Amino acid sequence: MGRYVARRLLQMIPVFFGTTLLIFLMVHSLPGDPVLAMFGDKGADPATLAAKRHELGLDKSLPEQYFVYMRDMILHLDFGDQIRNGRPVTEVLGDAFPITLQLAALAFVFELTFGLALGIIGGLRAGRLADNAILLFTLLIMSIPVFVLGYIIKMVFAFNLGWISPNVSTVPQWDELIAPAVVLGGLSLAYVARLTRTSMAENLRSDYMRTAVAKGLPKRRIIGVHLMRNSMIPVVTLLGTDLGALMGGAVVTEQIFNIKGIGGIIAESISRREGTTLVGLVTILVLVYLVTSLLIDLLYAVLDPRIRYA
């Protein structure tokens, strides 16, 4: 196991550098001049613009900029400064990351709890009324775009019923994030429910399930140990990758509910062409993806004893 973890950690190094390089090149290929945008409609003389570009290091070639960025990030955990106000990106991350982490954690718990519950009910009652109702419900959720679902929940529960606030406060409380978490985790809930239902329905017909029944094992043990553990492997894969997707996919949800998290700052950075901020935020999301993928691979061995890592 230790050798496998070490090998996976070594494999993460080229993946990390490759993804950050692609992100860096994509961000710096965005149209527009961030320095020119700093001065707005007033503009500035060419000498001032050139001096500002030199101060920010934007007059260097892209390979030089990438090298300086990676050197400062690896050696000093320095993601640079925002162009428009000079604020360190690490401070921006420190303010935005906990909020998005709260939102993603709440959405993850929501999709995990209700997605697994619906999937288990549908899998155990495959072909019956409850199963068909769950399939219809999840299909409906999957067919509604996130921004439409967000505005529907906001209109109904905030403006019509007055049960929630239309916008989240700057330092949100957990109860304020319930509605955004439902919007963010709704689509994933449908996928988790369907995948759990399909996996359980298939495993119910397997040979080891018939053997467990023939041995006279209690029904609770058959379902809880034999059926659930083997059915959860594909679901765990989806949940693991979805944890990073929830954080990166919060852009629309955070815009709708005016949440000052990573998603909102990413959208703002794209519109303002804040390349340094954007690269720093996405780099953190890449690290989240890499770590969660490693943890999910290690969890496979817990769920299925047949899986062994050399």
Backbone bond lengths (Angstrom), bond angles and torsions (degrees), N, CA, C in turn:
res aa  C-N    CA-C-N  psi(-1)  N-CA   C-N-CA  omega(-1)  CA-C   N-CA-C  phi
1 M - - - 1.456 - - 1.530 112.02 -
2 G 1.359 115.32 -42.53 1.456 119.23 -179.91 1.520 112.31 -62.69
3 R 1.347 116.41 -39.81 1.467 119.55 179.01 1.519 110.24 -66.24
4 Y 1.320 116.47 -36.95 1.464 119.62 179.52 1.530 110.46 -65.31
5 V 1.337 116.78 -43.90 1.464 119.89 179.34 1.525 110.63 -62.57
6 A 1.335 116.69 -42.68 1.464 120.02 178.75 1.524 111.05 -62.54
7 R 1.342 116.70 -40.83 1.456 119.97 179.22 1.528 111.24 -65.56
8 R 1.321 116.37 -40.17 1.457 119.60 178.63 1.519 111.68 -66.41
9 L 1.318 116.48 -38.39 1.466 119.51 177.70 1.523 111.09 -64.27
10 L 1.317 116.75 -38.86 1.466 119.72 176.67 1.517 111.22 -66.64
11 Q 1.334 117.03 -36.57 1.459 120.01 177.98 1.521 112.10 -67.00
12 M 1.322 116.92 -26.02 1.460 120.24 179.83 1.524 112.66 -68.37
13 I 1.325 116.43 -26.06 1.466 119.63 -174.99 1.526 111.42 -62.72
14 P 1.353 120.51 -55.47 1.469 118.67 178.40 1.534 112.72 -64.67
15 V 1.342 116.53 -32.87 1.465 118.94 177.57 1.523 110.12 -63.90
16 F 1.326 116.67 -42.55 1.458 120.59 -179.82 1.531 111.16 -64.03
17 F 1.325 116.58 -47.53 1.463 119.14 -179.35 1.531 111.02 -66.44
18 G 1.325 116.89 -37.56 1.462 119.67 179.57 1.512 112.55 -65.95
19 T 1.333 116.91 -45.16 1.464 119.39 -179.48 1.526 111.69 -68.31
20 T 1.332 117.66 -41.28 1.460 119.12 178.58 1.523 111.25 -64.99
21 L 1.336 117.60 -34.99 1.458 120.10 176.87 1.532 110.99 -64.98
22 L 1.329 116.05 -44.82 1.470 119.23 178.25 1.523 111.19 -61.73
23 I 1.326 116.40 -43.63 1.466 120.01 179.04 1.518 110.67 -62.43
24 F 1.329 115.69 -43.37 1.467 120.77 -179.43 1.530 110.60 -60.69
25 L 1.329 116.98 -45.15 1.459 120.48 -179.34 1.529 111.20 -67.91
26 M 1.322 117.34 -39.58 1.459 120.20 179.93 1.523 111.48 -65.99
27 V 1.325 116.72 -41.30 1.461 120.21 -179.75 1.522 110.99 -65.51
28 H 1.320 115.75 -41.57 1.461 118.68 -177.89 1.528 112.93 -80.10
29 S 1.334 116.97 -2.29 1.462 119.78 173.34 1.522 112.12 -94.94
30 L 1.344 116.92 -0.23 1.461 119.90 177.70 1.524 109.84 -64.51
31 P 1.327 118.20 142.69 1.468 120.34 -179.94 1.518 111.49 -70.36
32 G 1.323 115.84 155.04 1.454 120.61 177.75 1.515 112.28 102.64
33 D 1.332 115.48 162.32 1.460 122.98 -179.48 1.516 108.56 -114.83
34 P 1.330 118.99 112.43 1.468 120.06 -178.49 1.519 113.09 -63.51
35 V 1.332 117.90 -32.99 1.459 120.48 179.25 1.519 110.17 -68.62
36 L 1.328 117.04 -43.15 1.458 120.88 178.35 1.524 111.12 -64.14
37 A 1.330 115.59 -34.00 1.467 119.21 179.65 1.523 112.09 -69.60
38 M 1.334 117.69 -22.22 1.463 120.77 178.65 1.517 112.14 -62.75
39 F 1.328 116.08 -33.91 1.464 120.51 -175.33 1.526 112.54 -90.85
40 G 1.336 117.00 -4.85 1.457 120.95 175.45 1.512 112.73 63.41
41 D 1.331 115.48 -144.14 1.465 121.26 -177.20 1.524 112.56 -73.23
42 K 1.338 116.78 -21.24 1.464 119.37 -178.64 1.523 111.85 -68.62
43 G 1.312 116.17 -33.84 1.456 119.73 -179.57 1.528 111.81 73.39
44 A 1.314 115.99 -174.31 1.462 122.17 179.11 1.519 108.58 -157.77
45 D 1.322 115.43 160.36 1.457 119.20 179.56 1.523 109.98 -73.98
46 P 1.330 117.72 157.14 1.474 121.28 -176.99 1.524 113.81 -56.33
47 A 1.356 117.37 -35.12 1.465 119.42 -179.30 1.528 111.12 -65.22
48 T 1.321 116.40 -41.18 1.468 120.65 179.09 1.525 110.84 -65.51
49 L 1.334 115.88 -42.62 1.469 119.90 178.40 1.519 111.24 -62.26
50 A 1.350 116.24 -42.77 1.462 120.03 -179.67 1.525 111.12 -65.04
51 A 1.343 116.78 -39.73 1.465 120.62 179.64 1.534 110.66 -65.57
52 K 1.317 116.13 -39.33 1.463 119.61 179.79 1.526 110.94 -68.32
53 R 1.328 117.13 -40.45 1.477 120.11 177.57 1.524 110.42 -62.40
54 H 1.335 116.16 -39.39 1.464 119.89 179.00 1.527 110.46 -66.22
55 E 1.335 116.75 -39.20 1.456 121.03 179.48 1.527 111.44 -63.45
56 L 1.321 116.34 -37.76 1.460 121.12 -179.32 1.524 113.03 -87.44
57 G 1.326 117.43 -6.02 1.456 120.76 -179.39 1.512 113.85 78.63
58 L 1.334 117.35 15.09 1.458 120.71 -178.15 1.515 112.79 -82.22
59 D 1.330 117.26 -6.48 1.458 119.55 177.63 1.531 111.76 -85.91
60 K 1.331 117.67 -4.69 1.459 121.24 178.35 1.523 110.14 -83.76
61 S 1.314 115.75 165.14 1.461 119.83 176.97 1.533 109.80 -70.62
62 L 1.335 116.51 161.53 1.462 120.30 -179.10 1.529 112.70 -60.83
63 P 1.345 119.79 -42.59 1.477 118.33 176.47 1.518 113.20 -59.34
64 E 1.353 117.02 -38.76 1.465 119.85 178.27 1.523 110.85 -66.42
65 Q 1.337 116.52 -43.09 1.464 119.88 179.35 1.523 111.29 -61.87
66 Y 1.333 116.19 -41.66 1.465 119.85 -179.91 1.526 110.59 -66.10
67 F 1.310 117.40 -41.68 1.463 120.92 179.55 1.521 110.40 -62.18
68 V 1.333 117.64 -45.28 1.466 121.18 -179.72 1.528 110.22 -64.20
69 Y 1.329 115.47 -41.22 1.466 119.47 -179.31 1.529 111.11 -63.03
70 M 1.336 117.83 -48.47 1.462 121.21 -178.99 1.522 111.11 -66.80
71 R 1.331 117.87 -37.74 1.461 120.96 178.81 1.522 110.87 -62.02
72 D 1.341 116.29 -47.86 1.465 119.49 -179.16 1.530 111.38 -67.06
73 M 1.336 116.47 -36.31 1.459 119.47 -177.82 1.533 110.93 -69.68
74 I 1.334 117.30 -44.64 1.458 121.22 -176.18 1.533 111.27 -73.19
75 L 1.321 117.36 -43.67 1.462 120.51 -174.89 1.518 112.97 -82.07
76 H 1.336 117.09 -35.39 1.466 119.92 -172.14 1.530 113.12 -123.80
77 L 1.348 117.55 2.63 1.474 121.05 -174.32 1.525 110.92 52.46
78 D 1.317 114.96 38.42 1.463 121.98 -178.67 1.522 108.45 -105.15
79 F 1.340 116.49 113.10 1.459 121.12 -179.90 1.530 112.37 -92.65
80 G 1.317 117.24 9.86 1.458 120.55 -179.51 1.514 111.84 90.91
81 D 1.335 114.95 -171.60 1.457 122.36 -178.50 1.521 110.21 -121.29
82 Q 1.331 114.75 152.57 1.453 119.15 174.33 1.522 110.29 -66.72
83 I 1.315 115.64 143.71 1.457 119.95 -175.05 1.523 111.25 -71.83
84 R 1.336 117.64 -42.20 1.465 119.21 -170.28 1.523 113.68 -76.74
85 N 1.353 118.75 -26.78 1.468 119.08 -176.72 1.524 113.40 -133.44
86 G 1.329 117.70 -1.42 1.456 120.38 177.66 1.512 114.78 73.47
87 R 1.316 117.65 10.59 1.467 120.63 -179.54 1.520 110.00 -74.77
88 P 1.331 119.31 133.78 1.468 120.27 179.00 1.526 111.83 -59.81
89 V 1.321 114.91 138.65 1.464 120.14 -179.39 1.524 110.69 -65.12
90 T 1.341 117.04 -29.66 1.465 119.34 177.72 1.525 111.46 -62.09
91 E 1.330 117.49 -34.47 1.464 120.29 176.34 1.521 110.71 -68.32
92 V 1.331 116.08 -40.12 1.466 120.27 177.87 1.518 109.73 -62.58
93 L 1.339 115.93 -43.32 1.462 120.33 177.13 1.531 111.10 -62.79
94 G 1.314 116.82 -41.07 1.452 120.72 -179.20 1.522 112.72 -63.00
95 D 1.331 116.98 -32.15 1.463 120.68 178.23 1.525 112.03 -82.11
96 A 1.329 117.42 -38.92 1.469 120.60 -171.83 1.519 112.89 -88.08
97 F 1.321 117.59 -35.51 1.471 120.33 -173.57 1.525 112.98 -61.81
98 P 1.343 120.91 -45.52 1.471 119.37 179.63 1.524 112.88 -60.80
99 I 1.328 117.79 -35.09 1.468 120.45 -179.59 1.519 110.39 -67.34
100 T 1.326 116.96 -47.09 1.468 119.93 178.33 1.517 111.06 -66.39
101 L 1.325 116.84 -34.80 1.472 120.04 177.10 1.526 110.51 -63.99
102 Q 1.331 117.62 -40.32 1.459 121.21 174.81 1.529 111.09 -59.70
103 L 1.328 114.93 -48.78 1.465 120.19 -178.09 1.523 111.19 -63.18
104 A 1.334 116.78 -45.65 1.465 120.55 -179.37 1.525 111.51 -65.71
105 A 1.338 117.41 -38.53 1.470 120.43 179.10 1.523 110.90 -64.96
106 L 1.334 116.59 -41.90 1.461 119.83 179.39 1.527 110.98 -67.00
107 A 1.341 116.49 -41.34 1.466 120.04 177.25 1.523 111.07 -65.18
108 F 1.331 117.22 -36.88 1.458 121.23 179.48 1.530 111.26 -66.06
109 V 1.327 116.24 -43.39 1.467 119.89 177.50 1.528 109.94 -63.22
110 F 1.313 117.07 -40.02 1.464 121.64 179.43 1.527 111.59 -62.48
111 E 1.331 116.69 -49.68 1.459 119.01 -179.03 1.527 112.24 -70.62
112 L 1.333 117.05 -33.47 1.459 120.56 178.50 1.529 111.14 -66.87
113 T 1.318 116.27 -47.03 1.464 120.38 -176.36 1.525 111.60 -67.45
114 F 1.324 116.10 -56.79 1.461 119.82 -174.77 1.530 111.80 -77.90
115 G 1.326 117.65 -32.17 1.463 119.84 178.04 1.512 112.13 -65.57
116 L 1.340 116.43 -46.56 1.466 119.81 178.26 1.538 110.96 -66.01
117 A 1.335 116.37 -40.88 1.464 119.24 -179.20 1.526 111.07 -61.58
118 L 1.326 117.23 -47.27 1.466 120.49 179.15 1.525 111.10 -65.40
119 G 1.340 116.66 -39.50 1.455 120.15 179.80 1.516 112.90 -65.61
120 I 1.335 116.54 -39.81 1.463 120.34 179.39 1.528 110.34 -67.04
121 I 1.328 116.15 -43.66 1.469 119.03 178.56 1.526 110.70 -61.90
122 G 1.337 116.21 -44.83 1.461 119.68 179.64 1.512 112.86 -65.98
123 G 1.343 117.13 -38.67 1.460 120.12 -179.51 1.509 113.06 -68.05
124 L 1.347 116.10 -39.57 1.470 119.99 -179.57 1.528 112.37 -75.30
125 R 1.334 116.07 -21.11 1.476 120.31 -179.82 1.524 109.95 -120.04
126 A 1.321 116.20 41.24 1.474 120.85 -177.30 1.529 110.73 -57.81
127 G 1.335 115.06 131.43 1.459 120.99 178.23 1.508 114.89 86.57
128 R 1.333 117.89 -6.27 1.452 120.79 -178.49 1.531 110.40 -95.98
129 L 1.330 116.28 -177.25 1.461 121.67 -175.97 1.523 111.41 -61.72
130 A 1.335 117.40 -45.10 1.461 120.97 -178.90 1.522 110.91 -61.40
131 D 1.322 116.76 -41.26 1.463 121.22 179.09 1.524 110.80 -63.52
132 N 1.317 117.69 -45.76 1.462 121.30 179.82 1.527 111.34 -64.07
133 A 1.345 116.52 -38.40 1.466 119.55 178.55 1.530 110.94 -65.03
134 I 1.346 116.69 -40.43 1.470 120.55 178.86 1.522 110.73 -66.34
135 L 1.315 117.76 -42.06 1.467 120.87 177.61 1.522 110.96 -62.02
136 L 1.321 117.47 -40.35 1.463 121.10 179.14 1.526 110.95 -67.35
137 F 1.331 116.19 -42.12 1.462 120.45 -179.82 1.530 111.33 -63.98
138 T 1.333 116.85 -46.65 1.465 119.82 -179.74 1.525 111.58 -66.47
139 L 1.322 117.29 -35.03 1.464 119.90 176.09 1.518 110.76 -63.56
140 L 1.322 116.91 -38.96 1.461 121.00 177.56 1.521 111.05 -63.41
141 I 1.333 116.92 -44.12 1.470 120.90 179.25 1.525 110.68 -63.37
142 M 1.323 117.17 -41.54 1.463 121.16 -178.51 1.528 111.93 -67.93
143 S 1.316 117.44 -25.69 1.467 120.32 -177.20 1.525 113.09 -85.30
144 I 1.330 117.71 -10.49 1.469 121.24 -179.45 1.526 109.11 -95.31
145 P 1.330 119.42 121.14 1.474 120.29 176.55 1.523 111.40 -61.02
146 V 1.315 115.67 153.07 1.462 120.70 -176.02 1.522 111.21 -60.60
147 F 1.329 117.01 -43.14 1.464 118.31 -176.71 1.530 111.33 -68.12
148 V 1.338 117.57 -31.08 1.463 120.35 176.77 1.529 109.95 -69.41
149 L 1.330 116.91 -45.35 1.462 120.93 178.15 1.518 110.92 -61.05
150 G 1.331 116.50 -39.67 1.455 120.09 179.60 1.516 112.62 -63.49
151 Y 1.332 116.40 -45.08 1.460 119.40 -179.77 1.528 111.71 -70.71
152 I 1.336 118.02 -32.12 1.468 120.28 176.48 1.524 109.91 -64.10
153 I 1.337 117.28 -48.60 1.468 120.96 179.77 1.529 110.52 -62.82
154 K 1.322 116.43 -39.13 1.465 119.82 -179.77 1.523 111.15 -67.48
155 M 1.320 117.23 -43.19 1.465 120.50 -179.75 1.529 111.23 -65.72
156 V 1.337 116.68 -45.17 1.466 120.19 -174.47 1.526 111.14 -72.88
157 F 1.340 116.90 -53.85 1.459 119.94 -170.86 1.526 114.02 -87.11
158 A 1.344 118.07 -20.97 1.463 119.95 179.43 1.532 111.51 -97.83
159 F 1.324 117.22 -51.99 1.464 119.72 -173.91 1.527 113.11 -87.45
160 N 1.336 117.67 -39.28 1.465 119.66 -177.42 1.533 112.94 -84.12
161 L 1.321 116.90 -49.87 1.458 120.55 -177.20 1.528 113.45 -93.03
162 G 1.329 116.78 -25.74 1.456 120.43 179.71 1.511 114.50 71.64
163 W 1.339 116.81 23.70 1.461 120.39 -177.72 1.527 112.04 -80.08
164 I 1.299 117.56 -27.91 1.462 121.72 -178.64 1.521 109.54 -129.02
165 S 1.326 115.43 163.46 1.462 120.41 175.26 1.529 109.09 -81.88
166 P 1.345 117.61 138.59 1.471 118.58 -179.15 1.523 113.23 -64.96
167 N 1.335 117.26 -27.67 1.456 121.65 179.28 1.520 109.82 -126.79
168 V 1.305 114.61 146.41 1.462 121.15 -179.89 1.521 109.17 -85.79
169 S 1.306 117.37 143.51 1.460 121.48 -179.70 1.528 111.08 -68.61
170 T 1.312 115.30 167.51 1.461 120.18 -176.86 1.526 111.85 -61.32
171 V 1.331 116.14 -41.94 1.472 121.50 173.86 1.527 106.31 -111.34
172 P 1.327 117.42 90.34 1.465 120.02 -170.03 1.525 112.57 -72.20
173 Q 1.335 114.20 146.76 1.453 121.46 170.56 1.527 108.95 -89.77
174 W 1.324 116.34 163.82 1.458 119.71 -176.76 1.523 111.91 -60.63
175 D 1.347 117.26 -39.22 1.462 118.86 -177.06 1.519 112.21 -68.50
176 E 1.338 117.74 -25.36 1.459 120.77 177.92 1.528 111.95 -71.00
177 L 1.323 116.97 -22.36 1.462 121.27 -175.49 1.519 113.24 -93.32
178 I 1.346 117.89 1.51 1.464 119.59 -177.37 1.527 110.75 -64.11
179 A 1.329 117.27 -50.22 1.474 120.29 -179.36 1.531 111.83 -62.72
180 P 1.341 119.96 -48.17 1.468 118.78 175.49 1.525 113.26 -59.47
181 A 1.339 117.48 -35.61 1.461 120.35 179.39 1.526 111.01 -66.61
182 V 1.319 117.10 -37.71 1.470 120.42 176.77 1.529 110.19 -63.15
183 V 1.323 116.42 -41.98 1.472 120.42 178.27 1.524 110.57 -65.14
184 L 1.331 116.49 -45.80 1.462 120.79 -176.72 1.519 112.16 -67.80
185 G 1.329 116.94 -39.12 1.461 120.09 -176.02 1.512 114.76 -94.86
186 G 1.341 118.24 -0.62 1.459 120.43 -176.24 1.519 113.58 -62.86
187 L 1.317 116.40 -47.36 1.464 120.01 -179.44 1.523 111.21 -65.04
188 S 1.322 116.65 -43.13 1.466 120.34 179.09 1.520 110.92 -64.59
189 L 1.334 117.20 -35.23 1.461 120.72 177.18 1.525 110.76 -57.89
190 A 1.324 116.39 -43.10 1.464 120.15 -179.13 1.526 110.65 -63.94
191 Y 1.327 117.66 -42.14 1.464 120.73 179.54 1.535 111.11 -66.50
192 V 1.339 116.60 -42.21 1.469 120.22 179.24 1.519 110.17 -63.02
193 A 1.321 117.36 -43.58 1.467 120.91 -179.52 1.526 111.03 -62.56
194 R 1.323 117.17 -45.11 1.464 120.19 -178.35 1.527 111.76 -67.89
195 L 1.326 116.28 -41.56 1.466 119.03 -179.44 1.525 110.74 -67.57
196 T 1.328 117.36 -41.09 1.466 120.77 177.72 1.522 110.65 -62.94
197 R 1.316 116.08 -43.62 1.466 120.70 179.84 1.519 111.12 -61.75
198 T 1.330 117.55 -46.03 1.468 121.26 -179.12 1.522 111.57 -65.37
199 S 1.343 116.72 -43.73 1.460 120.60 -178.64 1.524 111.40 -64.33
200 M 1.326 116.84 -42.06 1.460 119.70 -179.32 1.526 111.25 -70.13
201 A 1.326 117.41 -39.35 1.461 120.48 179.80 1.529 111.17 -63.55
202 E 1.340 116.49 -37.58 1.468 119.93 178.32 1.530 111.37 -70.04
203 N 1.323 116.83 -43.76 1.464 120.25 -177.94 1.527 112.67 -69.68
204 L 1.315 117.49 -24.22 1.463 120.05 177.30 1.531 111.92 -62.21
205 R 1.332 115.39 -26.49 1.466 119.86 -178.49 1.528 112.65 -95.43
206 S 1.323 118.13 6.01 1.464 121.08 -175.87 1.529 111.23 -80.16
207 D 1.332 115.22 164.37 1.461 121.25 -176.76 1.523 112.27 -66.27
208 Y 1.339 117.62 -39.97 1.462 118.92 -176.15 1.531 111.20 -67.41
209 M 1.342 117.90 -26.46 1.456 119.84 176.36 1.533 110.45 -71.22
210 R 1.333 116.72 -41.11 1.463 119.37 177.48 1.527 111.04 -65.25
211 T 1.340 116.07 -35.81 1.458 119.77 177.25 1.523 111.24 -65.02
212 A 1.346 116.71 -42.26 1.465 120.55 179.30 1.518 111.51 -62.93
213 V 1.341 116.08 -40.04 1.464 119.97 177.88 1.529 110.47 -66.54
214 A 1.352 117.05 -42.13 1.465 121.20 -179.01 1.524 112.02 -65.02
215 K 1.328 117.19 -29.58 1.462 120.61 178.75 1.530 112.22 -76.16
216 G 1.320 116.18 -7.56 1.456 120.13 178.15 1.508 114.94 78.31
217 L 1.323 117.78 24.51 1.462 120.94 178.13 1.526 110.49 -67.34
218 P 1.327 117.81 150.39 1.463 120.36 177.80 1.533 110.95 -60.45
219 K 1.319 115.97 146.66 1.460 120.78 -177.46 1.520 111.72 -60.88
220 R 1.335 116.03 -37.42 1.462 119.46 179.15 1.531 111.06 -62.04
221 R 1.323 116.81 -40.46 1.473 119.77 179.09 1.532 110.85 -70.85
222 I 1.321 117.27 -37.61 1.472 120.34 179.77 1.525 110.44 -61.64
223 I 1.325 115.33 -45.39 1.473 119.18 -177.66 1.521 111.11 -77.43
224 G 1.332 116.94 -46.81 1.455 120.11 -173.43 1.511 114.64 -72.30
225 V 1.321 117.46 -32.95 1.468 120.69 -176.36 1.528 111.72 -102.15
226 H 1.314 117.02 -57.61 1.463 120.42 -173.59 1.534 111.92 -74.62
227 L 1.321 116.95 -48.41 1.463 120.04 -175.20 1.523 112.33 -76.14
228 M 1.325 117.38 -49.67 1.461 121.05 -174.05 1.520 112.24 -65.23
229 R 1.318 118.35 -45.17 1.463 120.37 -176.02 1.521 111.73 -61.83
230 N 1.313 117.51 -41.15 1.459 119.79 -179.66 1.525 112.18 -77.26
231 S 1.321 117.04 -28.91 1.459 119.79 -179.21 1.523 112.38 -78.65
232 M 1.333 117.83 -19.41 1.454 120.71 -174.07 1.518 114.20 -83.11
233 I 1.333 118.85 -10.98 1.464 119.99 -176.04 1.533 111.99 -61.00
234 P 1.331 120.57 -52.12 1.469 118.26 177.07 1.521 112.95 -66.40
235 V 1.327 116.94 -30.06 1.469 119.78 179.40 1.527 110.40 -69.07
236 V 1.316 116.97 -39.78 1.464 120.89 177.99 1.524 110.60 -62.61
237 T 1.323 116.77 -38.69 1.464 120.27 176.68 1.520 110.91 -59.39
238 L 1.321 116.32 -46.22 1.469 120.37 178.83 1.521 111.58 -63.84
239 L 1.318 116.68 -44.25 1.462 120.26 -178.92 1.520 111.55 -64.56
240 G 1.337 116.44 -38.41 1.456 119.63 -179.77 1.517 112.96 -63.98
241 T 1.322 116.64 -46.35 1.463 119.62 178.47 1.526 111.14 -70.96
242 D 1.331 116.34 -27.53 1.457 119.38 -177.09 1.517 112.29 -74.76
243 L 1.329 117.36 -23.62 1.462 119.56 179.31 1.525 110.90 -61.51
244 G 1.351 116.48 -43.66 1.459 119.39 175.55 1.511 111.94 -70.57
245 A 1.343 116.56 -35.76 1.466 120.25 179.82 1.525 111.25 -65.55
246 L 1.329 117.57 -33.29 1.461 120.41 178.34 1.523 110.95 -63.53
247 M 1.324 116.87 -39.37 1.458 120.08 179.87 1.521 111.57 -72.15
248 G 1.330 116.11 -41.83 1.461 119.17 179.01 1.515 113.09 -76.51
249 G 1.343 116.51 -28.03 1.455 119.97 -177.75 1.505 114.47 -88.47
250 A 1.327 117.64 8.76 1.467 121.11 -177.80 1.527 112.30 -81.82
251 V 1.330 117.96 5.26 1.462 120.52 -176.34 1.524 110.79 -59.30
252 V 1.334 117.14 -52.04 1.461 121.42 -177.12 1.526 110.38 -66.20
253 T 1.328 117.00 -46.22 1.467 120.76 -178.07 1.521 111.38 -61.65
254 E 1.315 117.02 -43.51 1.457 120.14 -178.83 1.521 111.37 -69.15
255 Q 1.321 117.73 -30.19 1.459 120.37 175.71 1.522 110.70 -68.53
256 I 1.327 116.92 -41.43 1.466 120.73 -177.60 1.521 110.95 -64.56
257 F 1.331 117.30 -44.07 1.462 121.24 -175.43 1.530 112.47 -99.29
258 N 1.325 117.05 9.95 1.471 122.15 176.03 1.529 111.51 55.85
259 I 1.328 115.08 49.87 1.460 121.43 179.29 1.530 108.74 -94.86
260 K 1.316 116.09 130.67 1.466 121.43 -177.13 1.533 110.29 -88.74
261 G 1.323 115.72 61.75 1.452 120.69 178.83 1.508 111.64 -110.64
262 I 1.335 115.46 -163.72 1.457 120.17 -177.42 1.524 111.32 -63.65
263 G 1.336 116.89 -41.69 1.459 120.01 -179.10 1.508 112.51 -59.90
264 G 1.333 116.62 -44.97 1.458 120.05 179.06 1.514 112.18 -64.90
265 I 1.329 117.13 -38.92 1.465 119.96 179.96 1.525 110.66 -70.67
266 I 1.345 117.66 -34.78 1.463 119.84 175.92 1.522 110.59 -61.59
267 A 1.345 116.91 -46.11 1.466 120.52 178.77 1.523 110.89 -61.93
268 E 1.326 116.63 -41.80 1.462 120.49 179.38 1.527 110.88 -67.10
269 S 1.335 116.97 -39.07 1.464 120.65 -179.49 1.527 111.18 -66.40
270 I 1.331 117.12 -37.10 1.464 119.89 177.94 1.524 110.38 -64.81
271 S 1.331 117.13 -44.27 1.469 120.54 -178.68 1.523 111.61 -67.40
272 R 1.335 116.65 -33.47 1.470 120.36 -179.72 1.524 112.64 -93.07
273 R 1.345 115.96 -2.56 1.467 122.79 -176.42 1.528 111.49 56.17
274 E 1.330 115.08 46.43 1.467 122.10 176.20 1.520 108.07 -85.52
275 G 1.321 116.55 81.08 1.454 121.20 -174.40 1.513 113.38 -60.36
276 T 1.325 117.42 -43.77 1.476 120.68 -177.88 1.516 111.33 -62.21
277 T 1.331 116.26 -45.20 1.466 120.15 179.40 1.518 110.84 -64.16
278 L 1.313 116.50 -43.65 1.461 121.25 -176.90 1.525 111.40 -63.79
279 V 1.321 117.06 -44.39 1.468 120.95 179.65 1.524 110.48 -64.25
280 G 1.329 117.59 -40.63 1.457 120.67 179.57 1.517 112.59 -63.98
281 L 1.332 116.92 -43.47 1.458 120.51 179.76 1.520 111.73 -64.93
282 V 1.328 116.24 -45.53 1.465 119.53 -178.02 1.528 110.60 -69.25
283 T 1.316 118.10 -31.29 1.466 121.11 176.26 1.523 110.73 -60.95
284 I 1.322 117.03 -40.97 1.465 120.43 177.39 1.525 110.36 -63.04
285 L 1.331 117.04 -40.52 1.465 120.37 179.02 1.529 111.15 -65.21
286 V 1.321 117.18 -36.15 1.469 120.62 176.33 1.523 110.34 -61.82
287 L 1.318 116.51 -43.92 1.466 119.90 178.47 1.526 111.34 -62.64
288 V 1.332 116.70 -37.78 1.469 120.28 177.76 1.525 109.99 -62.49
289 Y 1.335 117.10 -44.33 1.463 121.29 178.73 1.528 110.91 -60.57
290 L 1.314 117.56 -45.70 1.455 121.10 -177.09 1.524 111.68 -64.43
291 V 1.314 117.04 -43.91 1.467 120.40 -178.87 1.527 110.79 -67.33
292 T 1.332 117.37 -44.80 1.469 119.39 -179.51 1.526 111.55 -64.62
293 S 1.327 117.65 -36.30 1.465 119.48 178.76 1.522 110.99 -64.38
294 L 1.347 117.45 -37.86 1.462 120.66 176.85 1.527 111.20 -65.99
295 L 1.323 116.54 -43.65 1.466 120.17 -179.88 1.524 111.56 -63.85
296 I 1.323 116.62 -37.12 1.466 120.23 179.29 1.525 110.57 -66.62
297 D 1.321 117.64 -41.68 1.466 120.60 177.68 1.528 111.47 -60.90
298 L 1.327 116.52 -39.11 1.460 119.81 178.70 1.527 111.59 -70.44
299 L 1.318 116.50 -29.96 1.456 120.27 179.98 1.529 112.21 -71.03
300 Y 1.346 116.91 -23.95 1.464 119.91 177.78 1.530 111.71 -55.67
301 A 1.328 116.00 -41.68 1.469 120.11 -177.41 1.524 111.70 -65.86
302 V 1.335 116.19 -27.43 1.473 119.80 178.36 1.530 109.29 -74.39
303 L 1.315 116.82 -40.65 1.458 120.53 -178.27 1.532 112.68 -73.87
304 D 1.324 116.32 -37.72 1.459 120.48 -177.07 1.521 109.94 -126.51
305 P 1.320 118.74 104.95 1.476 120.64 -177.78 1.520 113.71 -61.00
306 R 1.332 117.57 -18.02 1.457 119.65 179.66 1.526 112.46 -70.43
307 I 1.328 116.68 -19.66 1.461 121.28 -179.25 1.523 108.42 -83.92
308 R 1.299 116.02 123.81 1.455 122.37 178.28 1.515 109.21 -132.64
309 Y 1.327 115.77 139.64 1.460 120.91 179.75 1.528 109.09 -108.52
310 A 1.333 113.82 129.13 1.459 118.56 -179.21 1.522 110.07 -83.05
